[in-house]
Amino acid sequence: MAGKPVLHYWNARGRMECIRWLLAAAGVEFEEKFIEVPADIEKLIKDGSLMFQQAPMVEIDGMKLVQCRAILNYIATKYNLYGKDAKERALIDMYTEGILDLTEMMLQVVISLPDQREAKISLLKEKTKNRYLPAYEKVLKSHGQDYLVGNRLTRVDIHLLEVLLYVEELDSSLLAPFPLLKALKSRISSLPNVMKFLQAGSQRNSPINAKQIEEARKIFKF
């Protein structure tokens, strides 16, 4: 029997959080080995565990996978969260790419310098309200189903829930004009595996704070 996946990253959301979310939603228990000092990532590079000398990295099924999209694709395929055919997968990929674009904007706000933050937050709110949330609301309205693709749970529903919760942290009023997204958020949050992940004490991370950012700058040298 294969062991639990092992996640290698620093102890914060960053680029690993969407992977934690997807594993949790699939009901997969996982372990974490945190990268806490530069020597930790240097060791992983030296022993050949990081193909491109960067994290996140996930040990799963005898592989050491890097690159977030590759990791997410594998998990989604393995746990039947990637649609039933090529057409559904194309839609899932397209919708997921939009979510990843939005989460990347959020990450850039988090790591931005203080004198840049206000402008980045303003741009993020504008894009969230006028570009990204209307697009997903329109998808739900177009087919009237409970999930984004194929009327069944797929990875993109999990990714969207994650980003909607981040939007609420940013400014809860941004969700107000989108009733179908709010309903989806409630629906997906009520799924047993997701509900468990949302509870206190799970491996879900809180928003990144200034101390964590400074730690990450030292570890990853950005």
Disulfide bonds with the S-S distance in Angstrom:
none
